[in-house]
Amino acid sequence: MSRTATRAGARHTQPFDLKQYLEMRSEAVNRALDRFLPKESTKPATIHKAMRYSLFAGGKRMRPALCLAAAEACGGGEDAAMPLACAVECIHTYSLIHDDLPAMDNDDYRRGKLTNHKVFGEGIAILAGDALLTQAFEIAAKFRPTPRYAHQQVFRELTRASGSLQLIAGQVADLEGEGKKLDAKELRYIHERKTSALLCCSVRLGGMSANCTTAQLNALADFGYNVGLAFQIIDDILDITQTSEQLGKTAGKDTAAQKATYPSIVGLEKSRKIARQLTEKAFNALKTFRGKAQALEALAVYLLQRDR
């Protein structure tokens, strides 16, 4: 927290309490998701239990937090941004369920718990992911259009980020790259789409909910892109520097699967340097908000400091 306080303290009289911010936003997002999703007892109960099992598996709600923080930076409120924040989290969770399947990353643990297919079986896990993806758009439809952004723009943002050109493109390239010697450019393509795209989408949607200007939307896009890349590079680093207990998932999976990572291509120290450079670019993008993006700053520092 001290690094966050130091970074923010240069521009604000009071240090930003990121822990409290994340706890409050996480609780608000959890309450909203509970309202938006069918109850476990709703027939067919199995699918709704599976959906909720992964959705409420203890994630930090980082993407919703970024969405809500972006809305704040643009002068918006939590209520207006919440449907979009929850929609992004449903898409993120669906992608994790499918990533963990034997046909994909074949992982047994996620966030310290058995993965969805280990509890409910592969068939239900696939359907749970499908259902969460679909649910995301039903939730997003609750967004109230603003003078600059209608439902059309919001749905285009979500579909592009989660479709075959971005999120799915990253997963395809990731699968096809296993066991091959990728270069840094090819790996960056994967990270841009598999991770950065949805983080970028999160902050852009938050801005849209607040009727942000074009300049603000572009700044949020720059922020989300750079933070998203830094986030994934740190994930690559953690996979080889931390234990399964620390990660909450199986450590060393990337190495075992012969997946290309930034440390394997450019080395550990250079990977850390690149992550720091990307985060600095993200901070520069926030200058246009003139001190109103304190939460986004703190979140960016938190994402970069995960390996410390």
N, C-alpha and C positions, 0 to 999 in steps of 0.2 A: 504493500500500500504506500510505502514511503516514496517510491519512484513516481507513483501516480500523483501523490500530493505535491511532490517537487515540480513535476511537469505542469500541473494545473496551477500551483501556487504562484508561478511566475506571472500569471495573468489574472488571478482571482485572490481575494483577500481570505477566503475560507477554503481549506482543502476539501476536495470532493470525496465523499464517502461512497466509494464504489460498491463495497460489500452491502451496505444498506440499500443502495440503488438497485442492485441486482436482486436482492431478496424481495424487495417491494414489487419490482416489475415481474419477477418470476411468480409470485403469489397471485398477482393480478391476471397474468396470462393463464395460469393454471385454472383460476376460477372461470375465466372466459371460455377456455377449451372445454371445461366440464359442462358448461351451459350449451356450447355449440354441438358437442358430440352426442349421439344416442347413448342412453344409459346401458350399462352392461347387461341388464335384464331384457333389453329390447330384442325381440326375435329377428334374426337368429342370434342368440346370445354369444355363441362362440366367436363370431367375427368381431362383435363389439368389445368383447373381452380382450381379444388379440390386439385390436386397434389401440385400446386404452393401455394395455400392458406396455407397449413400446412408447406411446405418447407420454405416459406418466412414469417413465423409468428413471427419472432423476436428472434429466439434462439441465444445464444452466440457463436454457432459454436465451442463448446469446443472440440468435437472429431476431427473435421478437424484441429483445432489449435494444438492439441496433435500430430496428424499425421505429420503436417508440422514442428513442433518443433523437433520431433524425427528425421526427415530427416536432419534438420540442425545439430543436435548433431552428426550425422554420416558423416557430410561433404557434404550432398546433397543439392539440390536446390528446391525451391518452385514449379517450373514448372513440374519437374519430379514427385513430390509427389501429385500434385493437383488432378489428376483424382481419386486417391485412397482416398484422403481426402473427395472429393465430394461423392464418392461411399458410404463411411461409413455414411455420413450425410443422404443420401437417405435411407439407411437401418434403421438408428436411427429414422428418421421421420415416416417411415412406421410403425415401432413398436409402436410409440406414438399414431398414428391414430387408430390402432387396440386396443391398451391398453385402450383407452378412450371409446370404444364402450360399449353400455349397457350390452352386454353379457360378458364383461371383467370388467374393473374398473368403468364403468358407470359415467364418468365425463363430466361436461358441459363446463368446461373452461380449457384452456391450454395456458400458457404464457400470461394470461390476455385477451385472445380472446375466442370466442365460439369454441368449438371443431369441428372437421371436420363434424362429423355426425349431429351435431346440425344445421349446415349451409347447407349441401348438402344431408342429409339423410343417413341412415345406408348403403344402397346398394352402393351408390357412394363412401362413405367413405371406405368401404371394398375394392372396386376396386381401389381406389386411393392408398391405402396401397400396394395392390398387384402390381400396376404399378410402384410405387417407388422402391419396392424391385427388380423388374425386371430391371428397369432403372439403378439401381446401378451397375449391371454387364455389361451393355452396356458401362457405363462410365468407369468402371475399365478396360475394354478391350483397352482403350486408353493408358494405362500404357506401357511405353517402357521397355522391359526386360533388366535386367542388367546381367553381367557375372555370378552372383550367383543366381539370381532369375528370372525364366521364368514366363510366364502367369500362368502356371500350379500351381506354389506355391502360387501366389497371389490369384487365384480363390479358392484354397483349404483353404486358410486363411479366406477369406470372407464367404465361405459356412459353414465352421465349426463353426465360431463365431455366425452366424445367424441361424443355423439349429437346429435340434431336440435335439442335445446334449448340446447346450449352451443357446443362447438367448431364443429360444422357450421352452426349458426344464425349464428355470427359470420361464417363464410365466405360464407353466402348473403347476409346483410345487406351485407357488403363488396362482393360482386359487384353487387348491385342498387343500391348507392350510388354506383357509378362514374359520373362525369359529372354528379352531382346535388349540390345545395348542402345538405349535411347540417348540422344544428346540433350543439352539443357533446353534448347528451343522446343523439342518435342515434349519434354516434361512440363515445360511452362504451359503449353497448349492444354495438357491434361488438368493442371492445377487451375488454370483460368476458368475452365468449364465445370470441373467436378466440385470445386469449392468456392472460388471467387464469384462465380455468376450469381449464386443464391444469396451470398452476403451482400453483393452489390444491389441485387433486387430488393433486399430487405430495407436498406436505407433509402433507396429511390422511392419505394412504396410509402415509407414514412413521410418523406417530403411531399409526395403527391397528396397524402391525406390532409396535409396542412396547406394545400394550395400554393406550394412553393413556386418561385420564379424559375425560368429556364436556367439562369446562372446558378441558382442554388441546387437545382437538380443535377446539373453537370458537375458541380463540386462534390455532391454526395456520391455520384457515380465514380469519380476519381478516388474518393475516400474508400468506398466499398471495394473497388477493384484492388487497390494496393493492400488494404488490410486483409482481404481474402487471400491474396497470394502469400502474404507473410504468415497468416494463420496456417496454411497448408505446409509451408516450409518448416514451421515449428513442429507441426505434427510429424513430419518426416524425421526431424531431429529427435523428438521424444520417443519414437518407435525404437531407436537404437540406444538411447541414453537412460531410459527409465524401465522399471519393472512392470509386470502385468498388474500388480497391486496398485502401483502409483497411477497407471493409466486408466484402470477400470476396464481394460480390454486386453487381449493377448498381445504381449510385446513381441517384437521381432518378426511380425507377420510379413512385413514388406520384404525383409531380407530372405525369409524362408521361401516366399513366392517368387523370388528373383525379380521383384519390382524395382524399377528405376526410382531413385529418390534424389533429392538435392545433395545430401551428404555422400551418397555413392558416386555422384557425378562430379561435384565440385569440392567435396570435403566438408567436414563439420564446421570449421571456423568460418570458411567463406559462406556457408549456408546461413550461419548466424548473422554475418555481415549483411548479406542480401536482405534478410528479414528486417534488420534494423533500417536499411535504406528505404525499403518499401514503406515502412511505418512512418518514416520522416516525410515521404511524399504524401502520405495520408494526412499527416498533420498540416502540411502546407495547403492541402485542399480545403481545410477547415477555416483558413484565415478569412474567407469571405463572410463567415458568420459572426465576425467581430466579437468573439468571446461568448457567444450563445450556444456553442457546441461542446460545453464542458463534459457532458456525459459521453459523447462520442470520443473525445480525447482520452478520457479515462478508460473506456472500453478498449481502445486501440492499444494503450499501454499494457493493459491486462493481457490481451491476446499475445503480445510480444514477449511478455515476461513469464510465460508458462513454463519455460525450461530453466528458470533460475531457482 
